[in-house]
Amino acid sequence: MTYKQQQTRHNIDRGTDCVPLHAACVGVGNLRTTLLKAFKHRFHCSLLATICSLGLWTTNADAQERTLRVYNWFDYVAPQTLDNFKKENGAKLVYDIFDSNETLEAKLLTGNSGYDVVVPSDSFLAKQIQADAFQPLDRSKLPNWKHLDPQLMKLIEANDPGNRFAVPYLYGTVLIGFNPAKVKAALGENAPVDSWDLIFKEENIAKLKQCGVALLDSPTDMIPIALHYLGLAPNSTQVKDYEKAEELLKKIRPNVAYFHSSKYMTDIANGDICVAVGYSGSFSQAANRAKEAGNGVVVDMRLPKEGAPVWFDVLAIPKDAKNPDDALAFINYLLQPQVIAPISDFVGYPNPNKDATALVSAEIRNNPNLYPTADIQASLFALVPLRANAERTRTRVWTKLKSGT
């Protein structure tokens, strides 16, 4: 036996050879002295090596290294919201964005979304619940639930009976955003900016083509709007109704610059387009961006008098969530009035928190195109999940429309 082998054997017998192993596994501190006494024999040292190599040893520091993964809509949270949560909660936050419900649903229905909190729209919620995509909410960990408006919660029950799986985050409508100066130049003083005629009458949209018209890349929004405009049920299950909507949309298709669910926000703020069909709060954001840029662009919006879809975006925890505890903590954090009110101010959407309304800026809460009055609410319609055959029909119409076939 060489001197080095003798020294190693001597160290093992004394337990000292465990020191570097123990230090690598659990670090230094008061635990070292206690544990070295337990691991001073060869068997115990070997056991420590096994524990360390298998990763079975966990320190307090390891336990506190948590990651929360959130998947939310593009530009849909205030700048300070996430930083403040990280400071309060201590978890590492991974925050990714999407721009359509179809993108989110594709991830959810694989059963391997990779996220702990997601933000689907209520019209998609029922189908996702039926597909067992979400974990039930543990209300005991959501003490701020008390701030939610009971009337709005009843509306959401249409897609989430008993409010078991989802918490409303923000809500809004689909409406028309426009550049007043450019629309006036194209259509004159009496341009029908408060009507879907602006979009669906060929004589109007053909003149607007020169300054740019964008539509949402969302069949679940655009096709019900077309159906409603034609006097048909927005949630129709009749093939002949979708044929009529397709005919209407095909007539205006040559005058549409593009279909996208977020790009229009930047473009209308920059003056690159003059009209868009989009989400209510997005035009509030675009108007603010134009003001900040000082580029002379004005962005306005109108809820069409014929009516429009109303929707809720909700917070839910996927079935495959790895960190449901911090997911609930994040949701509960967002339910605080002082947290959600600045989000409404920033993104321009109302929130369902009855105790937060007074904290939202008057510019937003007093704008009937953002916070619809009771009269306007009567003209709004909710979107519900369609049966599979009707959904296929709607998707086929949209695919043909976008491809120009």
C-alpha angles and dihedrals in degrees: 000000000000123000091253091051091047091050092049091049090048091051092049092051089050093045093237094117087069091064098084091039092051092045091053092047103043107004128230133306139086092325090068096070094047095046096045089061089055094046101044094112126074094246093053092047090052090049091052090051090053093048092049095046092050092049092239093134115088125183126200089257091055092050091053094054097098129161125206116196117202127186113196141158121280113277093358107134136056116259094244096044098084096040091051092050092051090052092048099041105030096217122130107251124214109190120189130176139217134183106210138042089231091062092051094045092052088060095043097050093054087068089231106082095150092219138107098202126028132177113219124169117253094244088066095041102085094054091047091050090051088052089056091242097145142055117235113255119254100224091191087071094048105069090157090065085097090076095064120108108250092211092056091045089058090055091053091052087076087076100022110037111210091007088263101148111024142053118201113244106176135339139201148139139266110247146145122287119190149170103242096206096049094044090050090050091052101039107016132235096316099054107154096238091153093057138067084234085086089068107025102043108086094213090060103042092043089062092045092053091085092063097036136264123208129189130197115265089230123109089188089065107028100046095050088050090053091047092050091048089055091052093253129127108278090216094044121160094194118112092211090058091055090049089057092048090049091052091052094048094045090058093058096036096095089059096053115099095201147328116241137137100218112012092079091067093066095036097053091046089053094045092246092126130024104204134031138169105223149126117309099238093047090067090050088055091046091051090052092048091052091051092049091049092051089216096141093247118137120199120197134171141204136195103227113245091231090065137260142219119278118206143178127215110210139196116237139166115232118232090243095051111143095199110037093156094061089040089060090045090053093049092047089050091054090051091066110107092224090054101044097043094066088048090057089048092051102042097031098233127123118244129219094234107115092197093052100056094086089053094055115096115268090234089066104033092048095049108098091203088062102029101032116217121234091263093051092045088061090065095050122098132204124229119228132189115274128223113265096258093049091047090053090050092051092047091049091052091051094047091052091047095053094044092048093233 
